[in-house]
Amino acid sequence: MADSNAEIGAAGRTTWLKTLTVYFTPVMLSMLILGFASGLPLYMVFQKLSYWLRDAGIERSTIGFFYFVTLSYSLKWLWAPVVDRVKLPGLHKLLGARRSWIVTAIAGTVVALAMLSTNDPTGANYLEGTDGERLAQISAGEYAVLTDSLAFAEEEDLLTESDAALLTAGYTRETDVDGTETVLLPADDYRRLLEIVREDEHFEALSDYRSFTILFPIMIAALLLAYSGATLDVAIDAWRIESAPNDLQANMAAAYSFGYRIAYLTSSLGLAISEWVNWHASFLVMATAMAITAALVFFMKEPKAGTGRRELEGSLGMKVVRAVWQPFKDFFERLGWWIIAVVALISLYRISDFTMGVMASPLYSDLGFDRAVVGAVQGGPGLISTFVGLFIGGVVAYRIGMMRALVVGLLITLITNGAFAWLAATAQPEDAWKLTVAIVGDNLAGGFVTTVFIAYLSSLVDPASAATQYAWVSSFYALFAKFLSGFSGVLADAVGWVMFFVLTAAWTIPAGILLAVILLFGPKAARGEYKFAERETVEDS
């Protein structure tokens, strides 16, 4: 059987069964795996790395500086032309342009995670005791800071009986030949002492024992993880755009986002492993998961769309000009002056979600909701509703068309964001059902909008320059929306919670006007209906 995606696009809408079977084709399953590969490095570098550093007693200012490595995700458009045009020796011939870059980027994440698994931000020297017990050797000065923090916690009546016993434990003290005094204690006790550190002054005191030479390898690994993850995003976006026609891009986006959320759950498993075993095992397990995805890439199909036009001729200078400038020139020529409306729509379409999302957690706190209840709603029905929204977004876009699905997305965003104004106006700490309604609605809308919006961005992109053009257009909404989100707190303070969420919901109105103008008067290129002549469809089996 070798039905093409084009054939499914033409006939698949006749029955709901055929619509649903689209998700079980090889290209969609491949997209699910690649979505997982794309998401895991992001969650590890954005969330788990900072958690690990804080657990090790690193002060907030240093952790904040580590966050700069994530700028690679915002700047990936700078090297996207390289991913579009450069052939990797050996791998290009074996795997093709897209898969070779995907495998290379995944390899970078594996190396980075393995580096993290072999480093320790505490700087402790780990030894094996005579009875096989793992021991940590630390300076006497660091031990003094830890016991001071422990004593403070005891004064505040924050210690369990077993923790209190750490105050009187008789650990071995040794003096090196240079006169440096060290303390040898069980690694589990050392880990627990670090967990008990509570006050900023103790973290600052511990920083004296966290030298640059200790953190430098971790910084390099974090930079490699972020850079490789961003490069992986570029290559996977290009693979997704080239592997299916426009009418299947929403389904591809849904499969991609499903994989992304599975990566989130996996990274949470990594956090649990760090508690059950240690952080080193956690990073190693994540590295193994990424290595498995790299192996699976060898069984995926390499897209052929746009390969001919990616070839460059002429001098080195001309190649650079064509690789960097030509994708932008083609984009401008295809859209003409409509590029202004398209860029404005891209910049505005997700602002409601971005600006509202920043202030959702502070709202829960101000309303007095129990953190455990909030976490249970977010991790249970909230997460499920996200998956449902992603799926429904793909199905609706496939059934009624991508542009109509964008309209539906704005309507449900208006309603679900407005639900937070209702929550702010009426909810009491015991009204868990109202919290559930708001979170489930928001996550359902967020999943739906994610799917159809990615599909729209993908439809604007020429397969010949997919990596470059997609990195460029996606940066519009990410940078602009994130910048405005930084002022969310200022707006909330100025107008209050109820009016804040009314205003963030109202951001859908200018986006809706732009969308209506493009739908009614825009050219096919602006409506995501431009047919790239050389785009080839892939076989489903």
C-alpha positions as CSV (number, residue, x, y, z in Angstrom):
1,M,0.0,0.0,0.0
2,A,1.4,3.4,-1.0
3,D,-1.2,6.0,-0.6
4,S,0.3,9.5,-0.7
5,N,-0.5,12.3,1.7
6,A,-2.0,14.2,-1.2
7,E,-4.4,11.4,-1.8
8,I,-5.4,11.3,1.8
9,G,-5.8,15.1,1.7
10,A,-8.3,14.7,-1.2
11,A,-10.2,11.7,0.1
12,G,-9.6,11.6,3.8
13,R,-12.2,14.2,4.6
14,T,-15.0,11.9,3.4
15,T,-15.2,10.0,6.7
16,W,-14.1,10.7,10.2
17,L,-12.4,7.3,10.3
18,K,-10.0,8.3,7.5
19,T,-9.4,11.6,9.2
20,L,-8.3,9.8,12.4
21,T,-6.2,7.3,10.6
22,V,-3.9,10.1,9.3
23,Y,-2.4,10.1,12.8
24,F,-1.2,6.5,12.5
25,T,0.8,6.9,9.2
26,P,4.6,6.5,9.4
27,V,5.2,10.2,8.8
28,M,3.0,11.1,11.8
29,L,4.6,8.6,14.1
30,S,8.0,9.9,13.0
31,M,6.8,13.4,13.8
32,L,5.8,12.2,17.3
33,I,9.3,10.9,17.9
34,L,11.0,14.0,16.6
35,G,8.7,16.2,18.8
36,F,9.9,14.3,21.8
37,A,13.6,14.7,20.7
38,S,13.0,18.5,20.3
39,G,11.3,19.0,23.6
40,L,13.6,17.0,26.0
41,P,16.7,19.2,25.7
42,L,14.6,22.3,26.1
43,Y,13.0,21.1,29.3
44,M,16.3,19.9,30.7
45,V,18.1,23.2,30.1
46,F,15.2,25.5,31.0
47,Q,14.0,23.7,34.1
48,K,16.1,20.8,35.4
49,L,19.5,22.4,35.1
50,S,18.6,25.3,37.4
51,Y,16.9,22.8,39.9
52,W,20.2,20.8,40.0
53,L,22.3,23.8,40.6
54,R,20.1,25.1,43.4
55,D,20.2,21.6,45.0
56,A,23.9,21.8,45.0
57,G,23.9,25.1,46.9
58,I,24.5,27.5,44.0
59,E,23.2,31.0,44.6
60,R,20.5,32.5,42.5
61,S,22.7,35.1,40.8
62,T,24.9,32.4,39.3
63,I,21.9,30.3,38.3
64,G,20.5,33.4,36.6
65,F,23.7,33.7,34.5
66,F,23.3,30.1,33.4
67,Y,20.0,31.1,31.9
68,F,21.8,33.1,29.2
69,V,22.6,29.9,27.4
70,T,18.9,29.6,26.5
71,L,19.3,32.7,24.2
72,S,20.3,30.2,21.6
73,Y,16.6,29.3,21.1
74,S,15.8,32.9,20.3
75,L,18.9,33.4,18.1
76,K,18.7,30.1,16.1
77,W,17.6,32.0,13.0
78,L,21.2,33.3,12.8
79,W,22.6,29.8,11.9
80,A,19.5,28.4,10.2
81,P,20.9,29.1,6.8
82,V,23.8,26.8,7.7
83,V,21.4,24.0,8.5
84,D,19.6,24.7,5.2
85,R,22.6,24.7,2.9
86,V,25.7,23.0,4.5
87,K,26.2,19.3,3.7
88,L,27.7,17.3,6.6
89,P,30.5,15.1,5.5
90,G,29.6,11.4,5.4
91,L,26.2,11.8,7.1
92,H,24.7,13.8,4.2
93,K,25.3,11.0,1.7
94,L,24.0,8.4,4.2
95,L,20.9,10.2,5.6
96,G,20.2,13.3,3.5
97,A,20.2,17.0,4.4
98,R,17.5,17.0,7.1
99,R,18.2,13.7,8.9
100,S,21.9,14.2,8.9
101,W,21.5,17.5,10.8
102,I,18.9,16.0,13.1
103,V,21.2,13.1,14.1
104,T,24.2,15.5,14.5
105,A,22.2,17.8,16.8
106,I,20.8,14.9,18.8
107,A,24.4,13.7,19.2
108,G,25.3,17.1,20.6
109,T,22.6,16.8,23.2
110,V,23.7,13.3,24.2
111,V,27.3,14.5,24.7
112,A,26.1,17.5,26.7
113,L,23.9,15.4,29.0
114,A,26.6,12.8,29.4
115,M,29.0,15.7,30.4
116,L,26.5,16.9,33.0
117,S,26.2,13.4,34.4
118,T,29.9,13.2,35.0
119,N,30.3,16.7,36.7
120,D,29.3,17.9,40.1
121,P,28.6,21.6,40.8
122,T,29.4,21.1,44.5
123,G,33.1,20.4,43.9
124,A,33.0,17.6,46.4
125,N,35.5,14.7,46.0
126,Y,33.7,11.4,46.2
127,L,35.4,8.4,47.6
128,E,34.5,4.8,48.4
129,G,34.7,3.8,52.1
130,T,36.1,0.5,53.4
131,D,32.6,-0.9,53.6
132,G,31.7,0.2,50.1
133,E,29.8,3.3,51.2
134,R,30.0,6.3,49.0
135,L,31.6,9.2,50.9
136,A,31.9,12.9,50.1
137,Q,35.0,14.8,51.0
138,I,34.4,18.6,51.4
139,S,36.3,21.5,53.0
140,A,35.9,22.2,56.6
141,G,34.7,25.7,55.7
142,E,31.8,24.4,53.6
143,Y,30.9,21.9,56.3
144,A,30.8,24.8,58.8
145,V,28.3,26.7,56.6
146,L,26.1,23.6,56.3
147,T,26.0,23.0,60.0
148,D,25.3,26.7,60.6
149,S,22.3,26.4,58.2
150,L,21.3,23.2,60.0
151,A,21.4,24.9,63.4
152,F,19.2,27.7,62.0
153,A,16.7,25.2,60.7
154,E,16.6,23.6,64.1
155,E,15.9,26.9,65.8
156,E,13.0,27.4,63.5
157,D,11.7,23.9,64.4
158,L,12.0,22.7,60.7
159,L,14.0,19.5,61.3
160,T,12.9,15.9,61.5
161,E,14.5,13.7,64.2
162,S,16.8,12.2,61.7
163,D,17.9,15.6,60.3
164,A,18.6,16.8,63.9
165,A,21.0,13.9,64.3
166,L,23.2,15.3,61.6
167,L,24.2,18.1,64.1
168,T,25.9,15.6,66.4
169,A,27.2,13.2,63.8
170,G,30.9,12.5,64.3
171,Y,32.4,12.8,60.8
172,T,36.1,12.1,60.0
173,R,38.3,15.2,59.8
174,E,41.5,15.2,57.8
175,T,44.3,17.7,57.1
176,D,46.0,17.7,53.8
177,V,49.8,18.3,53.4
178,D,49.1,21.9,52.5
179,G,47.2,22.4,55.8
180,T,43.7,22.3,54.3
181,E,41.2,20.7,56.6
182,T,38.5,18.5,55.1
183,V,35.5,16.6,56.4
184,L,34.6,13.1,55.2
185,L,30.9,12.2,55.5
186,P,28.4,9.8,53.8
187,A,27.3,11.1,50.4
188,D,23.6,10.8,51.4
189,D,24.2,12.9,54.5
190,Y,26.0,15.5,52.4
191,R,23.1,15.6,50.0
192,R,20.6,16.0,52.8
193,L,22.6,18.9,54.3
194,L,22.5,20.7,51.0
195,E,18.8,20.2,50.8
196,I,18.3,21.8,54.2
197,V,20.2,25.0,53.3
198,R,17.5,27.6,53.4
199,E,18.7,31.2,53.8
200,D,20.2,33.3,51.1
201,E,23.2,34.2,53.4
202,H,24.1,30.5,53.5
203,F,23.9,30.1,49.8
204,E,26.2,33.1,49.4
205,A,28.6,31.6,51.9
206,L,28.6,28.3,50.0
207,S,29.5,30.3,46.8
208,D,33.1,30.7,48.2
209,Y,33.5,27.0,47.7
210,R,32.0,26.8,44.2
211,S,34.9,28.1,42.1
212,F,34.8,28.9,38.4
213,T,36.9,25.9,37.5
214,I,34.2,23.7,39.1
215,L,31.3,25.3,37.2
216,F,33.1,25.9,33.9
217,P,32.6,22.3,32.5
218,I,28.9,22.5,33.5
219,M,28.6,25.8,31.7
220,I,30.2,24.3,28.6
221,A,27.8,21.4,28.8
222,A,24.8,23.6,29.3
223,L,25.9,25.8,26.3
224,L,26.3,22.6,24.1
225,L,22.9,21.3,25.3
226,A,21.1,24.6,24.5
227,Y,22.9,25.1,21.1
228,S,22.3,21.5,20.0
229,G,18.7,21.7,21.1
230,A,18.1,24.9,19.2
231,T,19.8,23.5,16.1
232,L,17.7,20.4,16.5
233,D,14.6,22.5,16.5
234,V,15.7,24.2,13.2
235,A,16.3,20.8,11.5
236,I,13.1,19.2,12.8
237,D,11.0,22.2,11.7
238,A,12.4,21.9,8.2
239,W,11.8,18.1,8.2
240,R,8.2,18.6,9.3
241,I,7.4,21.3,6.7
242,E,9.0,19.3,3.8
243,S,7.4,15.9,4.8
244,A,3.7,16.8,4.2
245,P,1.6,19.1,2.1
246,N,-0.1,22.2,3.6
247,D,-3.4,20.4,4.4
248,L,-1.6,18.0,6.7
249,Q,0.6,20.5,8.5
250,A,-1.9,20.9,11.3
251,N,-1.8,17.2,11.9
252,M,2.0,17.3,11.8
253,A,2.0,20.1,14.3
254,A,-0.3,18.1,16.6
255,A,1.9,15.0,16.4
256,Y,5.0,17.2,17.1
257,S,3.3,18.9,20.1
258,F,2.2,15.5,21.5
259,G,5.8,14.4,21.4
260,Y,6.9,17.7,23.0
261,R,4.5,17.0,26.0
262,I,5.7,13.5,26.3
263,A,9.2,15.0,26.6
264,Y,7.9,17.2,29.5
265,L,6.6,14.1,31.3
266,T,9.9,12.3,30.7
267,S,11.9,15.3,32.1
268,S,9.7,15.1,35.2
269,L,10.6,11.4,35.4
270,G,14.2,12.6,35.3
271,L,13.5,14.8,38.3
272,A,12.1,11.8,40.1
273,I,15.2,9.7,39.2
274,S,17.4,12.5,40.7
275,E,15.6,12.0,44.0
276,W,15.5,8.2,43.9
277,V,19.2,7.8,42.8
278,N,21.0,11.0,42.1
279,W,21.3,13.8,39.5
280,H,24.1,11.9,37.6
281,A,21.9,9.0,36.9
282,S,19.1,11.3,35.9
283,F,21.2,13.1,33.2
284,L,22.5,9.7,32.0
285,V,19.0,8.3,31.6
286,M,18.0,11.4,29.6
287,A,21.1,11.1,27.4
288,T,20.1,7.5,26.7
289,A,16.6,8.5,25.7
290,M,18.0,11.0,23.3
291,A,20.4,8.4,21.8
292,I,17.4,6.1,21.2
293,T,15.7,8.8,19.2
294,A,18.8,9.3,17.1
295,A,18.8,5.6,16.3
296,L,15.1,5.8,15.2
297,V,15.9,8.7,12.8
298,F,17.7,6.2,10.6
299,F,14.4,4.5,10.0
300,M,12.5,7.7,9.0
301,K,12.0,8.9,5.5
302,E,14.1,11.8,4.2
303,P,12.0,14.5,2.5
304,K,12.9,15.5,-1.0
305,A,11.0,18.8,-1.4
306,G,13.2,21.7,-2.2
307,T,16.5,19.7,-2.5
308,G,17.3,21.0,-6.0
309,R,17.0,24.7,-5.1
310,R,19.2,24.3,-2.0
311,E,22.2,23.7,-4.2
312,L,24.4,26.8,-4.3
313,E,26.8,27.8,-7.1
314,G,29.3,30.6,-7.6
315,S,32.1,32.0,-5.4
316,L,32.1,31.7,-1.6
317,G,30.7,35.3,-1.3
318,M,27.9,34.6,-3.7
319,K,27.0,31.4,-1.8
320,V,26.8,33.3,1.5
321,V,24.6,35.9,-0.1
322,R,22.3,33.3,-1.6
323,A,22.1,31.2,1.5
324,V,21.3,34.2,3.8
325,W,19.6,36.8,1.6
326,Q,17.8,34.7,-0.9
327,P,15.3,33.1,1.6
328,F,14.3,36.5,2.8
329,K,14.0,37.9,-0.8
330,D,11.8,35.0,-1.8
331,F,9.6,35.4,1.2
332,F,9.1,39.1,0.4
333,E,8.5,38.6,-3.3
334,R,5.9,35.9,-2.6
335,L,3.9,38.0,-0.1
336,G,4.5,41.5,-1.5
337,W,3.1,44.3,0.7
338,W,0.9,41.7,2.4
339,I,3.9,40.8,4.4
340,I,3.0,43.6,6.8
341,A,-0.4,42.1,7.6
342,V,1.1,38.6,7.9
343,V,3.9,39.6,10.3
344,A,1.4,41.6,12.3
345,L,-0.9,38.6,12.6
346,I,2.0,36.3,13.5
347,S,3.0,38.8,16.2
348,L,-0.4,39.3,17.7
349,Y,-2.1,35.8,17.4
350,R,-0.6,34.3,20.6
351,I,-0.2,37.4,22.7
352,S,-3.3,36.7,24.8
353,D,-1.8,33.4,25.9
354,F,1.6,34.7,26.6
355,T,0.5,37.8,28.6
356,M,-2.1,35.9,30.5
357,G,0.0,32.8,31.2
358,V,2.7,34.8,33.1
359,M,0.2,36.0,35.7
360,A,-1.8,32.8,36.1
361,S,0.3,31.4,39.0
362,P,0.4,34.7,40.9
363,L,-3.4,34.8,40.6
364,Y,-3.7,31.3,42.1
365,S,-1.6,32.4,45.0
366,D,-3.5,35.7,45.6
367,L,-6.8,33.8,45.6
368,G,-5.4,31.5,48.3
369,F,-5.6,28.1,46.4
370,D,-3.6,25.3,48.0
371,R,-0.4,24.6,46.0
372,A,-1.1,20.9,46.1
373,V,-4.5,21.4,44.6
374,V,-3.1,23.7,41.8
375,G,-0.4,21.1,41.0
376,A,-2.9,18.3,40.9
377,V,-5.2,20.1,38.5
378,Q,-2.4,21.2,36.3
379,G,-0.8,17.7,36.2
380,G,-4.0,15.8,35.9
381,P,-7.0,17.2,34.0
382,G,-5.0,20.2,32.8
383,L,-2.4,18.1,31.1
384,I,-5.0,15.8,29.6
385,S,-6.9,18.8,28.2
386,T,-3.7,20.0,26.5
387,F,-3.4,16.7,24.7
388,V,-7.0,16.8,23.7
389,G,-6.7,20.3,22.5
390,L,-3.6,19.4,20.3
391,F,-5.6,16.5,18.8
392,I,-8.8,18.4,18.2
393,G,-6.8,21.3,16.6
394,G,-5.3,18.9,14.0
395,V,-8.6,17.3,13.3
396,V,-10.6,20.5,13.0
397,A,-7.9,22.1,10.7
398,Y,-8.0,19.0,8.5
399,R,-11.8,19.0,8.3
400,I,-12.6,22.7,7.8
401,G,-9.3,24.1,6.7
402,M,-6.4,25.8,8.5
403,M,-7.6,29.4,8.2
404,R,-11.1,28.7,9.5
405,A,-9.4,26.7,12.3
406,L,-7.4,29.9,13.1
407,V,-10.7,31.8,13.5
408,V,-12.0,29.1,15.9
409,G,-8.7,29.3,17.8
410,L,-9.2,33.0,18.5
411,L,-12.8,32.5,19.6
412,I,-12.0,29.8,22.2
413,T,-9.0,31.9,23.3
414,L,-11.2,34.9,24.0
415,I,-13.6,32.7,26.0
416,T,-11.1,30.7,28.0
417,N,-8.9,33.7,28.8
418,G,-12.0,35.6,29.8
419,A,-12.7,32.7,32.2
420,F,-9.8,33.8,34.3
421,A,-11.5,37.2,34.8
422,W,-14.5,35.2,36.1
423,L,-12.2,33.2,38.3
424,A,-10.6,36.3,39.7
425,A,-14.0,37.9,40.4
426,T,-15.8,35.0,42.0
427,A,-13.4,32.3,43.3
428,Q,-12.7,31.5,46.9
429,P,-9.9,29.2,48.2
430,E,-12.2,26.3,48.5
431,D,-13.6,26.6,44.9
432,A,-11.4,24.0,43.3
433,W,-14.0,23.3,40.6
434,K,-13.7,26.9,39.3
435,L,-9.9,26.5,39.2
436,T,-10.3,23.3,37.3
437,V,-12.7,24.9,34.8
438,A,-10.3,27.8,34.1
439,I,-7.2,25.6,33.8
440,V,-8.8,22.9,31.7
441,G,-10.3,25.5,29.3
442,D,-7.1,27.4,29.0
443,N,-5.0,24.2,28.3
444,L,-7.6,23.0,25.8
445,A,-7.5,26.3,23.9
446,G,-3.7,26.4,24.2
447,G,-3.3,23.0,22.7
448,F,-5.8,23.8,19.9
449,V,-4.1,27.1,19.0
450,T,-0.6,25.6,19.1
451,T,-1.5,23.1,16.5
452,V,-3.2,25.4,14.0
453,F,-0.8,28.3,14.5
454,I,2.3,26.1,13.8
455,A,0.4,24.8,10.7
456,Y,-0.1,28.4,9.5
457,L,3.6,29.3,10.0
458,S,4.6,26.2,8.2
459,S,2.4,27.0,5.2
460,L,4.2,30.3,4.7
461,V,7.6,28.6,4.3
462,D,9.3,27.5,1.0
463,P,10.7,24.0,1.3
464,A,13.9,25.1,-0.4
465,S,14.7,27.4,2.6
466,A,12.5,25.7,5.2
467,A,15.0,26.0,8.1
468,T,15.8,29.6,7.5
469,Q,12.3,30.9,6.8
470,Y,10.6,29.0,9.6
471,A,13.2,30.1,12.2
472,W,12.6,33.7,11.0
473,V,8.8,33.8,11.0
474,S,8.6,31.9,14.3
475,S,10.9,34.5,16.0
476,F,8.3,37.2,15.4
477,Y,5.7,35.9,17.7
478,A,8.2,34.5,20.2
479,L,10.2,37.7,20.7
480,F,7.4,40.2,20.5
481,A,5.0,38.3,22.7
482,K,7.6,37.5,25.3
483,F,8.7,41.1,25.4
484,L,5.2,42.3,26.1
485,S,4.7,39.5,28.6
486,G,7.4,41.2,30.7
487,F,5.0,44.0,31.4
488,S,2.2,41.8,32.5
489,G,2.8,42.4,36.2
490,V,2.8,46.2,35.7
491,L,-0.5,46.0,33.9
492,A,-2.0,43.7,36.6
493,D,-0.9,46.1,39.4
494,A,-2.4,49.0,37.5
495,V,-5.9,47.6,36.7
496,G,-6.4,44.7,39.0
497,W,-6.9,41.0,38.3
498,V,-10.4,41.1,36.8
499,M,-9.7,43.9,34.3
500,F,-6.2,42.4,33.5
501,F,-7.7,39.2,32.2
502,V,-10.4,41.0,30.4
503,L,-7.7,43.0,28.6
504,T,-5.5,40.0,27.8
505,A,-8.6,38.2,26.3
506,A,-9.2,41.4,24.3
507,W,-5.9,40.9,22.5
508,T,-7.7,38.5,20.3
509,I,-9.8,41.3,18.7
510,P,-7.0,43.0,16.7
511,A,-5.7,39.6,15.8
512,G,-9.2,38.7,14.6
513,I,-9.5,41.8,12.5
514,L,-6.2,41.1,10.8
515,L,-7.2,37.5,10.2
516,A,-10.5,38.6,8.6
517,V,-8.7,41.0,6.3
518,I,-6.3,38.3,5.2
519,L,-9.1,35.8,4.7
520,L,-11.2,38.1,2.7
521,F,-8.7,40.1,0.6
522,G,-5.3,38.4,1.0
523,P,-3.5,36.5,-1.7
524,K,-3.0,32.7,-1.5
525,A,0.5,33.1,-0.1
526,A,-0.9,35.1,2.9
527,R,-3.7,32.6,3.4
528,G,-1.2,29.7,3.5
529,E,-2.5,28.3,0.3
530,Y,0.5,28.9,-1.9
531,K,1.4,25.7,-3.8
532,F,5.2,25.2,-4.0
533,A,5.7,23.4,-7.3
534,E,8.5,21.2,-6.2
535,R,7.0,20.0,-2.9
536,E,6.8,16.2,-3.0
537,T,4.6,14.2,-0.8
538,V,5.8,11.2,1.2
539,E,4.3,7.8,1.1
540,D,2.3,6.7,4.1
541,S,3.5,3.1,4.1
